[in-house]
Amino acid sequence: MSYLEHTVKTTPNGVRKILFLNWPLIVLLVAVACIGFLMLYSVAGGNLSTWAEPQMKRFALGLGVMLFVAMVPIWFWRNVSLLGYLISLALLVAVALIGIEGKGAQRWLDIGFMRLQPSELVKITLVMILAAYYDWLPLSRVSRPVWVVIPVAIILVPVAMVLRQPDLGTSILLLAAGGVMMFVAGVHWAYFVSVILALSALIFAVFESRGTDWQLLENYQYRRIDTFLDPEIDPLGAGYHITQSKIALGSGGWTGRGFMQGTQSRLNFLPEKHTDFIFVTLAEEFGFIGAISILGLYALILVFCISAALANRDRYSSLLILGVAMTFFLFFAVNMAMVMGLMPVVGVPLPLVSYGGSAMLVLMVAFGLVQSAHIHKPR
């Protein structure tokens, strides 16, 4: 018996769980968060208390929550998956009834010490309930139509409620995350091909109907599509955000303008510079090297999550880790595509970097679930 094996077997259970933590994953999360603190300090003009300090406190709280979730056995989280999903739906109902409105959307609940955004919580509870469902369902039934309808309904209920707020970005993430969970669980590929073909036909019909008696969208919605495809049509109006974003991205070059030297953000040309567009600030100040560096950190987080899922022989744990990993991927992929003009601006933050409380805490809970699955896996 090696010294490490002897040490692990003779240490108390709580200490043993700490030793079994996926420490490289924690180091990567801290590294990404530190980049976020640095960028929030920069966009505040060198003021720590504006955004960076509150974000540090939230991340410290998030780390504590992650460790607490990690210490709880994974079977407990499997058993409360349905309850968590139902609670998140109840919170979405509460938002519709007594939620706080901001920037034309009703998405938050005031719980005293913070504003809670229940749609962020749904991103995790949806993954949990789908992982529990497919852990319970025999593999021979996964692709049968009656057993495919159930998870589709589980996905569409919160999507419809979030769309009503309205929050298109989160709705897209929920749909995509749910679809990925169904795919990795083993649902037959023909279902996904059918959905893709149907969406393609719908998009074709939307464009073909323009200017006809059966026009499917309103004129202002078509103008939004035109602006997305060509922002220069309305550079001072609907296309202003993405135009300024592209200017900032291009001006960064290979090495960037330097820390706190980004003109687009410091002169307030760049909108939402501390939230949705913070990646653009990073690219302007640190250039292509800075942008590819944070992308590399994100990729490493995915690698560690996927390897942990493949090494876990518990089906629920494996599906849960893959679901969290794919949700995390969708977060940063959609945000980066959005600020580069490859997708419409839908309001998705950059994970662990953008300023925000609900998104940060929920993401740390998600990685706590990943750690719990890793610690308590069959050995």
BATOR-179721 format. One line per 3 residues: their letters; for each residue x, y, z of C-alpha. Coordinates in Angstrom, 3 decimals, decimal comma. Example, Ala and Ser with C-alpha at 12.3 -4.5 7.8 and 13.67 -1.06 7.14 Angstrom:
2
as) 12,300 -4,500 7,800 ~ 13,670 -1,060 7,140
! end
This chain:
379
msy) 0,000 0,000 0,000 ~ 1,383 3,396 -0,998 ~ 1,772 6,229 1,496
leh) -1,052 8,199 -0,209 ~ -3,461 5,228 -0,090 ~ -2,607 4,640 3,562
tvk) -3,147 8,333 4,344 ~ -6,520 8,429 2,574 ~ -7,775 5,257 4,278
ttp) -6,746 6,394 7,760 ~ -8,051 9,974 7,601 ~ -11,524 11,008 8,815
ngv) -14,336 10,893 6,251 ~ -14,656 14,679 5,931 ~ -10,943 15,161 5,326
rki) -10,977 12,248 2,886 ~ -13,682 14,004 0,842 ~ -11,540 17,142 0,673
lfl) -8,637 15,044 -0,636 ~ -10,917 13,569 -3,303 ~ -11,989 17,002 -4,598
nwp) -11,162 17,713 -8,234 ~ -8,552 20,305 -7,311 ~ -7,396 21,161 -10,869
liv) -11,006 22,128 -11,667 ~ -11,132 24,413 -8,608 ~ -7,851 26,069 -9,621
llv) -9,232 26,733 -13,117 ~ -12,436 28,257 -11,726 ~ -10,426 30,549 -9,446
ava) -8,185 31,570 -12,366 ~ -11,157 32,542 -14,551 ~ -12,783 34,432 -11,666
cig) -9,547 36,378 -11,052 ~ -9,550 37,467 -14,688 ~ -13,090 38,692 -14,093
flm) -12,016 40,695 -11,029 ~ -9,224 42,258 -13,062 ~ -11,539 43,265 -15,897
lys) -14,192 44,663 -13,541 ~ -11,490 46,758 -11,870 ~ -10,462 48,022 -15,305
vag) -13,927 48,930 -16,611 ~ -14,608 50,800 -13,357 ~ -11,640 53,054 -14,121
gnl) -9,439 51,628 -11,373 ~ -12,153 51,648 -8,708 ~ -12,215 48,404 -6,723
stw) -15,463 49,006 -4,839 ~ -17,693 49,608 -7,878 ~ -17,871 46,093 -9,321
aep) -14,722 44,102 -8,514 ~ -15,055 44,011 -4,716 ~ -18,734 42,897 -4,678
qmk) -17,855 40,243 -7,265 ~ -15,000 38,968 -5,066 ~ -17,362 38,617 -2,124
rfa) -19,874 36,751 -4,249 ~ -17,220 34,397 -5,560 ~ -15,936 33,711 -2,030
lgl) -19,507 32,904 -0,999 ~ -19,873 30,777 -4,132 ~ -16,747 28,792 -3,266
gvm) -18,155 28,065 0,181 ~ -21,480 26,986 -1,319 ~ -19,671 24,798 -3,874
lfv) -17,725 22,991 -1,121 ~ -20,904 22,513 0,935 ~ -22,741 21,017 -2,066
amv) -19,700 18,843 -2,838 ~ -19,639 17,306 0,647 ~ -23,281 16,135 0,375
piw) -23,562 12,612 -1,137 ~ -24,641 12,543 -4,765 ~ -27,559 10,206 -3,990
fwr) -29,142 13,040 -1,983 ~ -29,040 15,384 -4,972 ~ -30,529 12,635 -7,145
nvs) -33,411 12,222 -4,704 ~ -34,206 15,957 -4,525 ~ -33,939 16,582 -8,292
llg) -37,709 16,605 -8,797 ~ -38,249 18,826 -5,755 ~ -35,600 21,294 -6,986
yli) -37,227 21,428 -10,429 ~ -40,675 22,080 -8,950 ~ -39,308 24,800 -6,631
sla) -37,660 26,552 -9,577 ~ -40,964 26,469 -11,489 ~ -42,736 27,911 -8,446
llv) -40,183 30,732 -8,335 ~ -40,832 31,448 -12,020 ~ -44,544 31,717 -11,209
ava) -43,667 34,101 -8,355 ~ -41,659 36,233 -10,788 ~ -44,697 36,521 -13,049
lig) -46,860 37,596 -10,093 ~ -44,619 39,757 -7,886 ~ -41,345 39,993 -9,755
ieg) -39,246 43,151 -10,119 ~ -39,140 44,753 -13,550 ~ -35,968 46,158 -15,070
kga) -35,026 47,191 -18,615 ~ -38,407 46,109 -19,920 ~ -38,288 42,609 -18,436
qrw) -39,710 41,087 -15,265 ~ -37,050 38,557 -14,216 ~ -36,088 39,103 -10,570
ldi) -37,354 38,439 -7,049 ~ -36,329 40,723 -4,209 ~ -35,304 38,484 -1,270
gfm) -33,823 41,240 0,872 ~ -30,067 40,808 0,690 ~ -30,019 40,232 -3,095
rlq) -32,110 40,045 -6,240 ~ -32,679 36,426 -7,246 ~ -33,148 35,527 -10,902
pse) -35,013 32,176 -10,872 ~ -34,364 31,573 -14,576 ~ -30,690 31,070 -13,656
lvk) -31,672 28,394 -11,128 ~ -33,751 26,552 -13,732 ~ -30,622 25,978 -15,840
itl) -29,314 23,657 -13,115 ~ -32,538 22,066 -11,877 ~ -33,454 21,198 -15,470
vmi) -30,181 19,290 -15,865 ~ -30,751 17,572 -12,494 ~ -34,296 16,381 -13,282
laa) -33,348 15,147 -16,769 ~ -30,334 13,265 -15,364 ~ -32,577 11,674 -12,712
yyd) -35,217 10,799 -15,346 ~ -32,770 9,047 -17,643 ~ -31,080 7,343 -14,678
wlp) -34,497 5,879 -13,766 ~ -35,550 5,021 -17,342 ~ -34,250 1,722 -18,787
lsr) -32,027 2,213 -21,831 ~ -34,383 0,129 -23,979 ~ -37,126 2,771 -23,562
vsr) -35,076 5,946 -24,065 ~ -36,037 6,451 -27,728 ~ -39,657 5,272 -27,577
pvw) -42,021 8,148 -28,470 ~ -44,028 8,077 -25,241 ~ -40,826 8,320 -23,181
vvi) -39,474 11,120 -25,410 ~ -42,573 13,278 -24,904 ~ -42,039 13,448 -21,111
pva) -38,576 15,111 -21,154 ~ -39,719 17,406 -23,983 ~ -42,554 18,612 -21,729
iil) -40,119 18,981 -18,809 ~ -37,988 21,265 -21,009 ~ -40,770 23,284 -22,665
vpv) -42,621 24,252 -19,466 ~ -39,808 26,453 -18,029 ~ -38,869 27,652 -21,526
amv) -42,393 29,013 -22,049 ~ -42,362 30,667 -18,609 ~ -38,971 32,303 -19,215
lrq) -39,998 33,505 -22,680 ~ -42,932 35,291 -21,073 ~ -40,611 37,481 -18,919
pdl) -39,275 37,998 -21,726 ~ -35,790 36,433 -21,711 ~ -34,883 35,024 -25,125
gts) -31,249 34,293 -24,215 ~ -32,059 32,064 -21,237 ~ -34,833 30,345 -23,221
ill) -32,336 29,428 -25,931 ~ -29,895 28,096 -23,328 ~ -32,600 25,981 -21,667
laa) -33,695 24,505 -24,989 ~ -30,126 23,746 -26,033 ~ -29,143 22,271 -22,645
ggv) -32,252 20,083 -22,592 ~ -31,586 18,892 -26,125 ~ -27,976 18,027 -25,261
mmf) -29,120 16,069 -22,184 ~ -31,508 14,036 -24,331 ~ -28,782 13,393 -26,895
vag) -26,138 12,202 -24,409 ~ -28,773 10,058 -22,671 ~ -29,131 8,086 -25,901
vhw) -32,254 9,431 -27,614 ~ -32,163 8,389 -31,286 ~ -30,587 10,874 -33,674
ayf) -33,634 10,842 -35,957 ~ -35,568 12,968 -33,453 ~ -32,908 15,686 -33,588
vsv) -32,736 15,607 -37,393 ~ -36,521 16,067 -37,502 ~ -36,319 19,076 -35,172
ila) -33,503 20,653 -37,231 ~ -35,450 20,161 -40,469 ~ -38,589 21,649 -38,908
lsa) -36,674 24,699 -37,650 ~ -35,059 25,157 -41,065 ~ -38,473 25,046 -42,734
lif) -39,837 27,572 -40,211 ~ -36,940 29,985 -40,823 ~ -37,439 29,654 -44,588
avf) -41,163 30,345 -44,175 ~ -40,466 33,430 -42,035 ~ -38,306 34,997 -44,748
esr) -40,593 33,951 -47,607 ~ -43,661 35,399 -45,878 ~ -42,233 38,913 -45,677
gtd) -44,419 41,410 -47,501 ~ -47,186 38,871 -48,145 ~ -50,712 38,566 -46,765
wql) -49,573 35,678 -44,532 ~ -46,527 37,476 -43,053 ~ -45,418 35,526 -39,950
len) -43,606 38,339 -38,083 ~ -44,270 41,991 -37,447 ~ -42,375 44,590 -39,500
yqy) -40,283 45,732 -36,507 ~ -39,159 42,126 -35,943 ~ -37,984 41,903 -39,544
rri) -36,079 45,153 -39,036 ~ -34,302 43,551 -36,069 ~ -33,286 40,640 -38,293
dtf) -32,011 43,067 -40,931 ~ -29,971 44,905 -38,294 ~ -28,459 41,649 -37,056
ldp) -27,459 40,622 -40,568 ~ -26,116 44,104 -41,357 ~ -25,631 46,387 -38,301
eid) -24,505 49,261 -40,537 ~ -28,116 49,722 -41,666 ~ -28,776 51,466 -38,333
plg) -25,338 52,190 -36,779 ~ -26,648 54,737 -34,272 ~ -29,771 52,813 -33,308
agy) -30,372 49,051 -33,179 ~ -26,942 48,282 -34,634 ~ -25,009 50,539 -32,225
hit) -24,082 47,892 -29,635 ~ -22,663 45,331 -32,035 ~ -20,923 48,019 -34,130
qsk) -19,051 49,359 -31,095 ~ -18,290 45,797 -30,002 ~ -16,666 44,975 -33,334
ial) -14,624 48,191 -33,217 ~ -13,297 47,253 -29,785 ~ -12,514 43,685 -30,847
gsg) -10,643 44,820 -33,936 ~ -8,682 47,563 -32,170 ~ -7,192 45,049 -29,711
gwt) -4,999 43,434 -32,345 ~ -2,619 40,672 -31,220 ~ -1,493 42,010 -27,856
grg) -4,119 44,652 -27,033 ~ -3,955 48,304 -26,060 ~ -2,816 47,495 -22,524
fmq) -4,466 47,141 -19,136 ~ -6,967 49,959 -18,495 ~ -6,118 51,491 -21,881
gtq) -9,187 50,377 -23,833 ~ -10,736 53,458 -25,420 ~ -14,115 51,910 -26,246
srl) -14,803 50,929 -22,646 ~ -13,125 53,853 -20,851 ~ -14,904 56,428 -23,037
nfl) -18,221 54,582 -22,567 ~ -18,758 53,770 -26,226 ~ -19,138 50,099 -25,312
pek) -22,543 49,233 -23,773 ~ -22,925 46,863 -20,794 ~ -19,146 46,772 -20,505
htd) -19,212 45,118 -17,062 ~ -21,802 42,435 -17,911 ~ -22,641 41,027 -21,352
fif) -19,829 42,775 -23,267 ~ -16,963 42,284 -20,814 ~ -15,250 39,823 -23,186
vtl) -14,888 42,670 -25,681 ~ -13,152 44,794 -23,041 ~ -10,719 41,955 -22,363
aee) -10,034 41,525 -26,093 ~ -9,434 45,253 -26,548 ~ -7,008 45,530 -23,627
fgf) -5,180 42,188 -24,025 ~ -5,794 41,458 -27,691 ~ -6,031 38,077 -29,371
iga) -3,622 36,584 -26,825 ~ -5,873 37,553 -23,920 ~ -9,029 36,354 -25,677
isi) -7,551 32,983 -26,617 ~ -6,145 32,574 -23,092 ~ -9,532 32,769 -21,378
lgl) -10,980 30,546 -24,090 ~ -8,225 28,041 -23,261 ~ -9,156 28,135 -19,564
yal) -12,788 27,502 -20,440 ~ -11,739 24,578 -22,655 ~ -9,695 23,051 -19,822
ilv) -12,689 23,282 -17,486 ~ -14,720 21,369 -20,066 ~ -11,970 18,759 -20,452
fci) -11,822 18,091 -16,704 ~ -15,622 17,864 -16,487 ~ -15,982 15,529 -19,455
saa) -13,136 13,292 -18,246 ~ -14,804 13,132 -14,808 ~ -18,103 12,147 -16,452
lan) -16,501 9,410 -18,550 ~ -14,678 7,996 -15,523 ~ -17,845 7,832 -13,403
rdr) -19,742 4,511 -13,489 ~ -22,897 5,992 -11,929 ~ -25,320 6,952 -14,724
yss) -26,934 9,845 -12,863 ~ -23,547 11,333 -11,934 ~ -22,210 10,968 -15,456
lli) -25,265 12,594 -17,055 ~ -25,291 15,354 -14,449 ~ -21,628 16,252 -15,037
lgv) -22,094 16,244 -18,814 ~ -25,181 18,430 -18,460 ~ -23,346 20,973 -16,308
amt) -20,387 20,949 -18,712 ~ -22,593 21,549 -21,749 ~ -24,556 24,290 -19,979
ffl) -21,259 25,980 -19,094 ~ -20,127 25,625 -22,717 ~ -23,336 27,203 -23,992
ffa) -22,847 30,116 -21,584 ~ -19,499 31,249 -22,947 ~ -20,070 30,110 -26,550
vnm) -23,300 32,115 -26,906 ~ -21,797 35,159 -25,161 ~ -18,712 35,205 -27,400
amv) -20,744 34,605 -30,559 ~ -23,122 37,383 -29,506 ~ -20,473 40,065 -28,968
mgl) -18,719 39,117 -32,232 ~ -21,920 39,554 -34,236 ~ -22,354 35,847 -35,008
mpv) -25,607 35,727 -33,030 ~ -28,221 38,310 -32,080 ~ -27,621 40,144 -28,793
vgv) -29,736 38,125 -26,347 ~ -28,256 39,059 -22,953 ~ -26,137 36,067 -21,887
plp) -23,303 36,820 -19,407 ~ -19,751 35,501 -19,671 ~ -19,500 32,845 -16,911
lvs) -17,437 33,776 -13,832 ~ -16,300 37,007 -15,531 ~ -19,398 39,163 -16,069
ygg) -20,709 41,098 -13,080 ~ -23,737 39,445 -11,489 ~ -24,886 37,598 -8,403
sam) -27,477 34,979 -9,392 ~ -25,502 33,639 -12,352 ~ -22,305 33,382 -10,293
lvl) -23,889 31,566 -7,329 ~ -25,924 29,162 -9,467 ~ -22,847 28,288 -11,520
mva) -20,873 27,543 -8,345 ~ -23,726 25,312 -7,128 ~ -23,506 23,489 -10,476
fgl) -19,795 22,876 -10,055 ~ -20,509 21,776 -6,481 ~ -22,723 19,055 -7,976
vqs) -19,871 18,092 -10,298 ~ -17,555 17,825 -7,290 ~ -20,127 15,778 -5,339
ahi) -20,420 13,334 -8,236 ~ -16,632 13,119 -8,437 ~ -16,086 12,631 -4,677
hkp) -18,821 10,028 -4,201 ~ -18,314 8,035 -7,396 ~ -17,954 4,236 -7,109
r) -14,272 3,434 -6,504
! end
